Amino acid sequence: MGERTEFRTGEKAPNQGVYIEFGKTGSNVEEPKQVELQAGDTFPETKNANRIWKHKKDLSRQHPQIR
């Protein structure tokens, strides 16, 4: 099993890096909050309850759309 990639407010960051708000359904968010956290830091509140935190580098690894 791999490492978790989605985090909720109040959970601890597993790794150092920049985390960004993301929609729970996988949708993008207009003007998402971004935070830089160290391993063990607590995730802050999101702008609304339907959002989660994801590591920013994980978003760039998403599979390209098949044409």
PQR file with spaces between the fields and no chain letter, atoms N, CA, C, O and H, PARSE charges and radii, in Angstrom:
ATOM       1  N    MET     1       0.835   -1.178    0.000 -0.4000 1.5000
ATOM       2  CA   MET     1       0.000    0.000    0.000 -0.0000 2.0000
ATOM       3  C    MET     1       0.879    1.240    0.000  0.5500 1.7000
ATOM       4  O    MET     1       1.935    1.258    0.632 -0.5500 1.4000
ATOM       5  N    GLY     2       0.450    2.263   -0.698 -0.4000 1.5000
ATOM       6  CA   GLY     2       1.215    3.495   -0.782 -0.0000 2.0000
ATOM       7  C    GLY     2       0.864    4.466    0.321  0.5500 1.7000
ATOM       8  O    GLY     2      -0.001    4.211    1.159 -0.5500 1.4000
ATOM       9  H    GLY     2      -0.408    2.249   -1.211  0.4000 1.0000
ATOM      10  N    GLU     3       1.556    5.579    0.295 -0.4000 1.5000
ATOM      11  CA   GLU     3       1.331    6.639    1.278 -0.0000 2.0000
ATOM      12  C    GLU     3       0.066    7.419    0.928  0.5500 1.7000
ATOM      13  O    GLU     3      -0.257    7.603   -0.246 -0.5500 1.4000
ATOM      14  H    GLU     3       2.259    5.786   -0.385  0.4000 1.0000
ATOM      15  N    ARG     4      -0.642    7.873    1.955 -0.4000 1.5000
ATOM      16  CA   ARG     4      -1.849    8.689    1.729 -0.0000 2.0000
ATOM      17  C    ARG     4      -1.477    9.979    1.011  0.5500 1.7000
ATOM      18  O    ARG     4      -0.379   10.506    1.190 -0.5500 1.4000
ATOM      19  H    ARG     4      -0.380    7.724    2.909  0.4000 1.0000
ATOM      20  N    THR     5      -2.403   10.485    0.194 -0.4000 1.5000
ATOM      21  CA   THR     5      -2.138   11.722   -0.543 -0.0000 2.0000
ATOM      22  C    THR     5      -3.151   12.814   -0.245  0.5500 1.7000
ATOM      23  O    THR     5      -2.991   13.944   -0.707 -0.5500 1.4000
ATOM      24  H    THR     5      -3.295   10.057    0.048  0.4000 1.0000
ATOM      25  N    GLU     6      -4.193   12.499    0.518 -0.4000 1.5000
ATOM      26  CA   GLU     6      -5.230   13.479    0.840 -0.0000 2.0000
ATOM      27  C    GLU     6      -5.314   13.636    2.352  0.5500 1.7000
ATOM      28  O    GLU     6      -5.285   12.653    3.093 -0.5500 1.4000
ATOM      29  H    GLU     6      -4.323   11.581    0.893  0.4000 1.0000
ATOM      30  N    PHE     7      -5.420   14.892    2.802 -0.4000 1.5000
ATOM      31  CA   PHE     7      -5.398   15.178    4.225 -0.0000 2.0000
ATOM      32  C    PHE     7      -6.494   16.161    4.593  0.5500 1.7000
ATOM      33  O    PHE     7      -6.896   16.998    3.785 -0.5500 1.4000
ATOM      34  H    PHE     7      -5.444   15.690    2.200  0.4000 1.0000
ATOM      35  N    ARG     8      -6.965   16.049    5.810 -0.4000 1.5000
ATOM      36  CA   ARG     8      -8.033   16.920    6.308 -0.0000 2.0000
ATOM      37  C    ARG     8      -7.477   17.886    7.352  0.5500 1.7000
ATOM      38  O    ARG     8      -6.407   17.669    7.920 -0.5500 1.4000
ATOM      39  H    ARG     8      -6.638   15.370    6.467  0.4000 1.0000
ATOM      40  N    THR     9      -8.230   18.951    7.585 -0.4000 1.5000
ATOM      41  CA   THR     9      -7.882   19.940    8.593 -0.0000 2.0000
ATOM      42  C    THR     9      -7.608   19.246    9.926  0.5500 1.7000
ATOM      43  O    THR     9      -8.369   18.372   10.340 -0.5500 1.4000
ATOM      44  H    THR     9      -9.099   19.127    7.123  0.4000 1.0000
ATOM      45  N    GLY    10      -6.528   19.632   10.594 -0.4000 1.5000
ATOM      46  CA   GLY    10      -6.194   19.081   11.901 -0.0000 2.0000
ATOM      47  C    GLY    10      -5.274   17.877   11.861  0.5500 1.7000
ATOM      48  O    GLY    10      -4.684   17.527   12.884 -0.5500 1.4000
ATOM      49  H    GLY    10      -5.910   20.343   10.258  0.4000 1.0000
ATOM      50  N    GLU    11      -5.132   17.228   10.706 -0.4000 1.5000
ATOM      51  CA   GLU    11      -4.207   16.104   10.590 -0.0000 2.0000
ATOM      52  C    GLU    11      -2.777   16.620   10.498  0.5500 1.7000
ATOM      53  O    GLU    11      -2.551   17.802   10.241 -0.5500 1.4000
ATOM      54  H    GLU    11      -5.611   17.512    9.875  0.4000 1.0000
ATOM      55  N    LYS    12      -1.823   15.737   10.708 -0.4000 1.5000
ATOM      56  CA   LYS    12      -0.403   16.096   10.666 -0.0000 2.0000
ATOM      57  C    LYS    12       0.169   15.836    9.274  0.5500 1.7000
ATOM      58  O    LYS    12      -0.135   14.823    8.644 -0.5500 1.4000
ATOM      59  H    LYS    12      -2.006   14.776   10.918  0.4000 1.0000
ATOM      60  N    ALA    13       1.000   16.766    8.808 -0.4000 1.5000
ATOM      61  CA   ALA    13       1.660   16.599    7.510 -0.0000 2.0000
ATOM      62  C    ALA    13       2.710   15.492    7.616  0.5500 1.7000
ATOM      63  O    ALA    13       3.521   15.505    8.543 -0.5500 1.4000
ATOM      64  H    ALA    13       1.247   17.589    9.320  0.4000 1.0000
ATOM      65  N    PRO    14       2.711   14.529    6.680 -0.5600 1.5000
ATOM      66  CA   PRO    14       3.682   13.444    6.740  0.2800 2.0000
ATOM      67  C    PRO    14       5.070   13.863    6.254  0.5500 1.7000
ATOM      68  O    PRO    14       6.077   13.286    6.666 -0.5500 1.4000
ATOM      69  N    ASN    15       5.118   14.852    5.391 -0.4000 1.5000
ATOM      70  CA   ASN    15       6.376   15.292    4.789 -0.0000 2.0000
ATOM      71  C    ASN    15       6.420   16.808    4.692  0.5500 1.7000
ATOM      72  O    ASN    15       5.391   17.481    4.745 -0.5500 1.4000
ATOM      73  H    ASN    15       4.300   15.321    5.057  0.4000 1.0000
ATOM      74  N    GLN    16       7.613   17.321    4.550 -0.4000 1.5000
ATOM      75  CA   GLN    16       7.812   18.750    4.328 -0.0000 2.0000
ATOM      76  C    GLN    16       7.401   19.084    2.902  0.5500 1.7000
ATOM      77  O    GLN    16       7.603   18.277    1.996 -0.5500 1.4000
ATOM      78  H    GLN    16       8.448   16.774    4.506  0.4000 1.0000
ATOM      79  N    GLY    17       6.827   20.261    2.693 -0.4000 1.5000
ATOM      80  CA   GLY    17       6.497   20.690    1.343 -0.0000 2.0000
ATOM      81  C    GLY    17       5.339   21.660    1.304  0.5500 1.7000
ATOM      82  O    GLY    17       4.821   22.087    2.336 -0.5500 1.4000
ATOM      83  H    GLY    17       6.663   20.917    3.430  0.4000 1.0000
ATOM      84  N    VAL    18       4.941   21.999    0.083 -0.4000 1.5000
ATOM      85  CA   VAL    18       3.825   22.904   -0.143 -0.0000 2.0000
ATOM      86  C    VAL    18       2.580   22.060   -0.388  0.5500 1.7000
ATOM      87  O    VAL    18       2.578   21.155   -1.222 -0.5500 1.4000
ATOM      88  H    VAL    18       5.361   21.652   -0.755  0.4000 1.0000
ATOM      89  N    TYR    19       1.523   22.375    0.356 -0.4000 1.5000
ATOM      90  CA   TYR    19       0.242   21.687    0.223 -0.0000 2.0000
ATOM      91  C    TYR    19      -0.787   22.691   -0.288  0.5500 1.7000
ATOM      92  O    TYR    19      -0.718   23.880    0.022 -0.5500 1.4000
ATOM      93  H    TYR    19       1.525   23.110    1.034  0.4000 1.0000
ATOM      94  N    ILE    20      -1.744   22.195   -1.078 -0.4000 1.5000
ATOM      95  CA   ILE    20      -2.711   23.055   -1.729 -0.0000 2.0000
ATOM      96  C    ILE    20      -4.126   22.503   -1.519  0.5500 1.7000
ATOM      97  O    ILE    20      -4.323   21.291   -1.433 -0.5500 1.4000
ATOM      98  H    ILE    20      -1.800   21.229   -1.330  0.4000 1.0000
ATOM      99  N    GLU    21      -5.108   23.413   -1.438 -0.4000 1.5000
ATOM     100  CA   GLU    21      -6.506   22.996   -1.308 -0.0000 2.0000
ATOM     101  C    GLU    21      -6.972   22.333   -2.597  0.5500 1.7000
ATOM     102  O    GLU    21      -6.575   22.725   -3.694 -0.5500 1.4000
ATOM     103  H    GLU    21      -4.947   24.397   -1.508  0.4000 1.0000
ATOM     104  N    PHE    22      -7.814   21.331   -2.444 -0.4000 1.5000
ATOM     105  CA   PHE    22      -8.328   20.588   -3.588 -0.0000 2.0000
ATOM     106  C    PHE    22      -9.746   20.154   -3.258  0.5500 1.7000
ATOM     107  O    PHE    22     -10.043   19.878   -2.095 -0.5500 1.4000
ATOM     108  H    PHE    22      -8.136   21.013   -1.552  0.4000 1.0000
ATOM     109  N    GLY    23     -10.618   20.085   -4.232 -0.4000 1.5000
ATOM     110  CA   GLY    23     -11.993   19.658   -4.002 -0.0000 2.0000
ATOM     111  C    GLY    23     -12.069   18.183   -3.624  0.5500 1.7000
ATOM     112  O    GLY    23     -11.323   17.376   -4.179 -0.5500 1.4000
ATOM     113  H    GLY    23     -10.378   20.308   -5.176  0.4000 1.0000
ATOM     114  N    LYS    24     -12.938   17.813   -2.706 -0.4000 1.5000
ATOM     115  CA   LYS    24     -13.079   16.416   -2.278 -0.0000 2.0000
ATOM     116  C    LYS    24     -13.451   15.494   -3.434  0.5500 1.7000
ATOM     117  O    LYS    24     -13.112   14.311   -3.421 -0.5500 1.4000
ATOM     118  H    LYS    24     -13.543   18.469   -2.255  0.4000 1.0000
ATOM     119  N    THR    25     -14.140   16.029   -4.424 -0.4000 1.5000
ATOM     120  CA   THR    25     -14.562   15.210   -5.563 -0.0000 2.0000
ATOM     121  C    THR    25     -13.499   15.153   -6.657  0.5500 1.7000
ATOM     122  O    THR    25     -13.732   14.577   -7.720 -0.5500 1.4000
ATOM     123  H    THR    25     -14.415   16.990   -4.435  0.4000 1.0000
ATOM     124  N    GLY    26     -12.336   15.746   -6.404 -0.4000 1.5000
ATOM     125  CA   GLY    26     -11.273   15.759   -7.395 -0.0000 2.0000
ATOM     126  C    GLY    26     -11.289   16.992   -8.279  0.5500 1.7000
ATOM     127  O    GLY    26     -10.504   17.095   -9.221 -0.5500 1.4000
ATOM     128  H    GLY    26     -12.146   16.214   -5.541  0.4000 1.0000
ATOM     129  N    SER    27     -12.172   17.917   -7.982 -0.4000 1.5000
ATOM     130  CA   SER    27     -12.274   19.118   -8.802 -0.0000 2.0000
ATOM     131  C    SER    27     -11.232   20.154   -8.393  0.5500 1.7000
ATOM     132  O    SER    27     -10.777   20.187   -7.250 -0.5500 1.4000
ATOM     133  H    SER    27     -12.811   17.833   -7.217  0.4000 1.0000
ATOM     134  N    ASN    28     -10.871   20.988   -9.342 -0.4000 1.5000
ATOM     135  CA   ASN    28      -9.958   22.088   -9.046 -0.0000 2.0000
ATOM     136  C    ASN    28     -10.707   23.165   -8.278  0.5500 1.7000
ATOM     137  O    ASN    28     -11.937   23.222   -8.307 -0.5500 1.4000
ATOM     138  H    ASN    28     -11.240   20.961  -10.271  0.4000 1.0000
ATOM     139  N    VAL    29      -9.957   24.016   -7.594 -0.4000 1.5000
ATOM     140  CA   VAL    29     -10.520   25.077   -6.776 -0.0000 2.0000
ATOM     141  C    VAL    29     -10.006   26.406   -7.301  0.5500 1.7000
ATOM     142  O    VAL    29      -8.814   26.544   -7.575 -0.5500 1.4000
ATOM     143  H    VAL    29      -8.959   23.969   -7.571  0.4000 1.0000
ATOM     144  N    GLU    30     -10.902   27.401   -7.447 -0.4000 1.5000
ATOM     145  CA   GLU    30     -10.459   28.730   -7.851 -0.0000 2.0000
ATOM     146  C    GLU    30      -9.728   29.377   -6.690  0.5500 1.7000
ATOM     147  O    GLU    30     -10.221   29.362   -5.562 -0.5500 1.4000
ATOM     148  H    GLU    30     -11.871   27.289   -7.225  0.4000 1.0000
ATOM     149  N    GLU    31      -8.568   29.941   -6.948 -0.4000 1.5000
ATOM     150  CA   GLU    31      -7.742   30.609   -5.948 -0.0000 2.0000
ATOM     151  C    GLU    31      -7.562   29.759   -4.689  0.5500 1.7000
ATOM     152  O    GLU    31      -7.958   30.179   -3.601 -0.5500 1.4000
ATOM     153  H    GLU    31      -8.167   29.953   -7.864  0.4000 1.0000
ATOM     154  N    PRO    32      -6.969   28.569   -4.824 -0.5600 1.5000
ATOM     155  CA   PRO    32      -6.795   27.697   -3.666  0.2800 2.0000
ATOM     156  C    PRO    32      -5.754   28.244   -2.684  0.5500 1.7000
ATOM     157  O    PRO    32      -4.790   28.899   -3.077 -0.5500 1.4000
ATOM     158  N    LYS    33      -5.975   27.959   -1.405 -0.4000 1.5000
ATOM     159  CA   LYS    33      -4.981   28.306   -0.393 -0.0000 2.0000
ATOM     160  C    LYS    33      -3.791   27.366   -0.557  0.5500 1.7000
ATOM     161  O    LYS    33      -3.960   26.191   -0.883 -0.5500 1.4000
ATOM     162  H    LYS    33      -6.758   27.426   -1.085  0.4000 1.0000
ATOM     163  N    GLN    34      -2.593   27.887   -0.331 -0.4000 1.5000
ATOM     164  CA   GLN    34      -1.387   27.075   -0.334 -0.0000 2.0000
ATOM     165  C    GLN    34      -0.655   27.332    0.970  0.5500 1.7000
ATOM     166  O    GLN    34      -0.579   28.471    1.429 -0.5500 1.4000
ATOM     167  H    GLN    34      -2.456   28.841   -0.067  0.4000 1.0000
ATOM     168  N    VAL    35      -0.116   26.277    1.569 -0.4000 1.5000
ATOM     169  CA   VAL    35       0.640   26.416    2.802 -0.0000 2.0000
ATOM     170  C    VAL    35       1.915   25.594    2.695  0.5500 1.7000
ATOM     171  O    VAL    35       1.929   24.520    2.094 -0.5500 1.4000
ATOM     172  H    VAL    35      -0.179   25.351    1.196  0.4000 1.0000
ATOM     173  N    GLU    36       2.979   26.111    3.284 -0.4000 1.5000
ATOM     174  CA   GLU    36       4.227   25.354    3.353 -0.0000 2.0000
ATOM     175  C    GLU    36       4.330   24.791    4.760  0.5500 1.7000
ATOM     176  O    GLU    36       4.314   25.530    5.744 -0.5500 1.4000
ATOM     177  H    GLU    36       2.967   26.983    3.772  0.4000 1.0000
ATOM     178  N    LEU    37       4.437   23.461    4.841 -0.4000 1.5000
ATOM     179  CA   LEU    37       4.465   22.793    6.133 -0.0000 2.0000
ATOM     180  C    LEU    37       5.725   21.939    6.282  0.5500 1.7000
ATOM     181  O    LEU    37       6.305   21.479    5.298 -0.5500 1.4000
ATOM     182  H    LEU    37       4.450   22.860    4.042  0.4000 1.0000
ATOM     183  N    GLN    38       6.122   21.747    7.509 -0.4000 1.5000
ATOM     184  CA   GLN    38       7.193   20.816    7.848 -0.0000 2.0000
ATOM     185  C    GLN    38       6.526   19.506    8.272  0.5500 1.7000
ATOM     186  O    GLN    38       5.355   19.510    8.650 -0.5500 1.4000
ATOM     187  H    GLN    38       5.651   22.121    8.308  0.4000 1.0000
ATOM     188  N    ALA    39       7.240   18.409    8.216 -0.4000 1.5000
ATOM     189  CA   ALA    39       6.701   17.131    8.678 -0.0000 2.0000
ATOM     190  C    ALA    39       6.242   17.282   10.126  0.5500 1.7000
ATOM     191  O    ALA    39       6.991   17.773   10.971 -0.5500 1.4000
ATOM     192  H    ALA    39       8.191   18.406    7.909  0.4000 1.0000
ATOM     193  N    GLY    40       5.017   16.861   10.408 -0.4000 1.5000
ATOM     194  CA   GLY    40       4.469   16.940   11.754 -0.0000 2.0000
ATOM     195  C    GLY    40       3.635   18.175   12.026  0.5500 1.7000
ATOM     196  O    GLY    40       2.931   18.227   13.035 -0.5500 1.4000
ATOM     197  H    GLY    40       4.408   16.462    9.722  0.4000 1.0000
ATOM     198  N    ASP    41       3.692   19.191   11.139 -0.4000 1.5000
ATOM     199  CA   ASP    41       2.847   20.379   11.301 -0.0000 2.0000
ATOM     200  C    ASP    41       1.385   20.001   11.068  0.5500 1.7000
ATOM     201  O    ASP    41       1.090   19.047   10.347 -0.5500 1.4000
ATOM     202  H    ASP    41       4.264   19.149   10.320  0.4000 1.0000
ATOM     203  N    THR    42       0.487   20.746   11.674 -0.4000 1.5000
ATOM     204  CA   THR    42      -0.951   20.493   11.546 -0.0000 2.0000
ATOM     205  C    THR    42      -1.530   21.259   10.354  0.5500 1.7000
ATOM     206  O    THR    42      -1.204   22.425   10.132 -0.5500 1.4000
ATOM     207  H    THR    42       0.727   21.521   12.260  0.4000 1.0000
ATOM     208  N    PHE    43      -2.392   20.585    9.596 -0.4000 1.5000
ATOM     209  CA   PHE    43      -3.042   21.243    8.465 -0.0000 2.0000
ATOM     210  C    PHE    43      -4.043   22.273    8.982  0.5500 1.7000
ATOM     211  O    PHE    43      -4.817   21.982    9.893 -0.5500 1.4000
ATOM     212  H    PHE    43      -2.657   19.638    9.777  0.4000 1.0000
ATOM     213  N    PRO    44      -4.030   23.489    8.398 -0.5600 1.5000
ATOM     214  CA   PRO    44      -4.974   24.532    8.819  0.2800 2.0000
ATOM     215  C    PRO    44      -6.360   24.311    8.219  0.5500 1.7000
ATOM     216  O    PRO    44      -6.580   23.376    7.449 -0.5500 1.4000
ATOM     217  N    GLU    45      -7.288   25.193    8.590 -0.4000 1.5000
ATOM     218  CA   GLU    45      -8.642   25.158    8.028 -0.0000 2.0000
ATOM     219  C    GLU    45      -8.582   25.438    6.526  0.5500 1.7000
ATOM     220  O    GLU    45      -7.732   26.197    6.060 -0.5500 1.4000
ATOM     221  H    GLU    45      -7.109   25.952    9.215  0.4000 1.0000
ATOM     222  N    THR    46      -9.490   24.819    5.777 -0.4000 1.5000
ATOM     223  CA   THR    46      -9.651   25.138    4.363 -0.0000 2.0000
ATOM     224  C    THR    46     -10.695   26.246    4.242  0.5500 1.7000
ATOM     225  O    THR    46     -11.356   26.592    5.221 -0.5500 1.4000
ATOM     226  H    THR    46     -10.181   24.202    6.155  0.4000 1.0000
ATOM     227  N    LYS    47     -10.840   26.801    3.035 -0.4000 1.5000
ATOM     228  CA   LYS    47     -11.805   27.887    2.834 -0.0000 2.0000
ATOM     229  C    LYS    47     -13.244   27.417    2.983  0.5500 1.7000
ATOM     230  O    LYS    47     -14.115   28.204    3.353 -0.5500 1.4000
ATOM     231  H    LYS    47     -10.302   26.519    2.240  0.4000 1.0000
ATOM     232  N    ASN    48     -13.511   26.123    2.694 -0.4000 1.5000
ATOM     233  CA   ASN    48     -14.844   25.563    2.959 -0.0000 2.0000
ATOM     234  C    ASN    48     -14.721   24.075    3.266  0.5500 1.7000
ATOM     235  O    ASN    48     -13.678   23.469    3.022 -0.5500 1.4000
ATOM     236  H    ASN    48     -12.804   25.484    2.393  0.4000 1.0000
ATOM     237  N    ALA    49     -15.776   23.500    3.796 -0.4000 1.5000
ATOM     238  CA   ALA    49     -15.741   22.123    4.293 -0.0000 2.0000
ATOM     239  C    ALA    49     -15.631   21.061    3.195  0.5500 1.7000
ATOM     240  O    ALA    49     -15.342   19.902    3.496 -0.5500 1.4000
ATOM     241  H    ALA    49     -16.624   23.992    3.995  0.4000 1.0000
ATOM     242  N    ASN    50     -15.850   21.424    1.952 -0.4000 1.5000
ATOM     243  CA   ASN    50     -15.788   20.454    0.859 -0.0000 2.0000
ATOM     244  C    ASN    50     -14.412   20.383    0.222  0.5500 1.7000
ATOM     245  O    ASN    50     -14.288   20.020   -0.948 -0.5500 1.4000
ATOM     246  H    ASN    50     -16.085   22.365    1.708  0.4000 1.0000
ATOM     247  N    ARG    51     -13.376   20.725    0.979 -0.4000 1.5000
ATOM     248  CA   ARG    51     -12.019   20.718    0.436 -0.0000 2.0000
ATOM     249  C    ARG    51     -11.084   19.904    1.321  0.5500 1.7000
ATOM     250  O    ARG    51     -11.317   19.723    2.516 -0.5500 1.4000
ATOM     251  H    ARG    51     -13.477   21.020    1.929  0.4000 1.0000
ATOM     252  N    ILE    52     -10.025   19.425    0.693 -0.4000 1.5000
ATOM     253  CA   ILE    52      -8.988   18.668    1.379 -0.0000 2.0000
ATOM     254  C    ILE    52      -7.638   19.282    1.020  0.5500 1.7000
ATOM     255  O    ILE    52      -7.565   20.187    0.189 -0.5500 1.4000
ATOM     256  H    ILE    52      -9.835   19.573   -0.277  0.4000 1.0000
ATOM     257  N    TRP    53      -6.587   18.797    1.637 -0.4000 1.5000
ATOM     258  CA   TRP    53      -5.224   19.239    1.318 -0.0000 2.0000
ATOM     259  C    TRP    53      -4.516   18.133    0.550  0.5500 1.7000
ATOM     260  O    TRP    53      -4.668   16.954    0.870 -0.5500 1.4000
ATOM     261  H    TRP    53      -6.645   18.062    2.312  0.4000 1.0000
ATOM     262  N    LYS    54      -3.732   18.516   -0.475 -0.4000 1.5000
ATOM     263  CA   LYS    54      -2.899   17.584   -1.230 -0.0000 2.0000
ATOM     264  C    LYS    54      -1.520   18.207   -1.383  0.5500 1.7000
ATOM     265  O    LYS    54      -1.386   19.429   -1.448 -0.5500 1.4000
ATOM     266  H    LYS    54      -3.608   19.474   -0.735  0.4000 1.0000
ATOM     267  N    HIS    55      -0.496   17.363   -1.440 -0.4000 1.5000
ATOM     268  CA   HIS    55       0.862   17.855   -1.676 -0.0000 2.0000
ATOM     269  C    HIS    55       0.916   18.386   -3.097  0.5500 1.7000
ATOM     270  O    HIS    55       0.462   17.715   -4.023 -0.5500 1.4000
ATOM     271  H    HIS    55      -0.605   16.370   -1.387  0.4000 1.0000
ATOM     272  N    LYS    56       1.454   19.563   -3.282 -0.4000 1.5000
ATOM     273  CA   LYS    56       1.436   20.217   -4.595 -0.0000 2.0000
ATOM     274  C    LYS    56       2.144   19.372   -5.657  0.5500 1.7000
ATOM     275  O    LYS    56       1.699   19.334   -6.804 -0.5500 1.4000
ATOM     276  H    LYS    56       1.823   20.108   -2.529  0.4000 1.0000
ATOM     277  N    LYS    57       3.234   18.697   -5.294 -0.4000 1.5000
ATOM     278  CA   LYS    57       3.948   17.906   -6.306 -0.0000 2.0000
ATOM     279  C    LYS    57       3.115   16.714   -6.767  0.5500 1.7000
ATOM     280  O    LYS    57       3.293   16.248   -7.892 -0.5500 1.4000
ATOM     281  H    LYS    57       3.595   18.729   -4.362  0.4000 1.0000
ATOM     282  N    ASP    58       2.204   16.204   -5.922 -0.4000 1.5000
ATOM     283  CA   ASP    58       1.336   15.102   -6.318 -0.0000 2.0000
ATOM     284  C    ASP    58       0.379   15.524   -7.423  0.5500 1.7000
ATOM     285  O    ASP    58      -0.004   14.701   -8.255 -0.5500 1.4000
ATOM     286  H    ASP    58       2.060   16.583   -5.008  0.4000 1.0000
ATOM     287  N    LEU    59      -0.011   16.784   -7.443 -0.4000 1.5000
ATOM     288  CA   LEU    59      -0.931   17.266   -8.476 -0.0000 2.0000
ATOM     289  C    LEU    59      -0.274   17.267   -9.849  0.5500 1.7000
ATOM     290  O    LEU    59      -0.954   17.076  -10.857 -0.5500 1.4000
ATOM     291  H    LEU    59       0.300   17.452   -6.767  0.4000 1.0000
ATOM     292  N    SER    60       1.032   17.477   -9.903 -0.4000 1.5000
ATOM     293  CA   SER    60       1.729   17.501  -11.191 -0.0000 2.0000
ATOM     294  C    SER    60       1.964   16.090  -11.728  0.5500 1.7000
ATOM     295  O    SER    60       2.332   15.932  -12.892 -0.5500 1.4000
ATOM     296  H    SER    60       1.584   17.632   -9.084  0.4000 1.0000
ATOM     297  N    ARG    61       1.757   15.064  -10.902 -0.4000 1.5000
ATOM     298  CA   ARG    61       1.957   13.678  -11.318 -0.0000 2.0000
ATOM     299  C    ARG    61       0.698   13.035  -11.872  0.5500 1.7000
ATOM     300  O    ARG    61       0.731   11.868  -12.262 -0.5500 1.4000
ATOM     301  H    ARG    61       1.458   15.192   -9.957  0.4000 1.0000
ATOM     302  N    GLN    62      -0.400   13.757  -11.918 -0.4000 1.5000
ATOM     303  CA   GLN    62      -1.643   13.164  -12.409 -0.0000 2.0000
ATOM     304  C    GLN    62      -1.463   12.755  -13.857  0.5500 1.7000
ATOM     305  O    GLN    62      -0.720   13.381  -14.613 -0.5500 1.4000
ATOM     306  H    GLN    62      -0.426   14.705  -11.602  0.4000 1.0000
ATOM     307  N    HIS    63      -2.160   11.689  -14.228 -0.4000 1.5000
ATOM     308  CA   HIS    63      -2.035   11.167  -15.577 -0.0000 2.0000
ATOM     309  C    HIS    63      -2.590   12.125  -16.612  0.5500 1.7000
ATOM     310  O    HIS    63      -3.653   12.709  -16.406 -0.5500 1.4000
ATOM     311  H    HIS    63      -2.764   11.180  -13.615  0.4000 1.0000
ATOM     312  N    PRO    64      -1.884   12.297  -17.729 -0.5600 1.5000
ATOM     313  CA   PRO    64      -2.429   13.157  -18.802  0.2800 2.0000
ATOM     314  C    PRO    64      -3.681   12.531  -19.397  0.5500 1.7000
ATOM     315  O    PRO    64      -3.851   11.312  -19.382 -0.5500 1.4000
ATOM     316  N    GLN    65      -4.538   13.371  -19.913 -0.4000 1.5000
ATOM     317  CA   GLN    65      -5.763   12.871  -20.533 -0.0000 2.0000
ATOM     318  C    GLN    65      -5.435   12.139  -21.817  0.5500 1.7000
ATOM     319  O    GLN    65      -4.558   12.557  -22.573 -0.5500 1.4000
ATOM     320  H    GLN    65      -4.399   14.361  -19.926  0.4000 1.0000
ATOM     321  N    ILE    66      -6.126   11.066  -22.058 -0.4000 1.5000
ATOM     322  CA   ILE    66      -5.932   10.301  -23.292 -0.0000 2.0000
ATOM     323  C    ILE    66      -6.707   10.999  -24.401  0.5500 1.7000
ATOM     324  O    ILE    66      -7.876   11.349  -24.240 -0.5500 1.4000
ATOM     325  H    ILE    66      -6.838   10.726  -21.443  0.4000 1.0000
ATOM     326  N    ARG    67      -6.037   11.191  -25.517 -0.4000 1.5000
ATOM     327  CA   ARG    67      -6.668   11.900  -26.642 -0.0000 2.0000
ATOM     328  C    ARG    67      -7.190   10.942  -27.656  0.5500 1.7000
ATOM     329  O    ARG    67      -7.751   11.359  -28.669 -0.5500 1.4000
ATOM     330  H    ARG    67      -5.087   10.907  -25.647  0.4000 1.0000
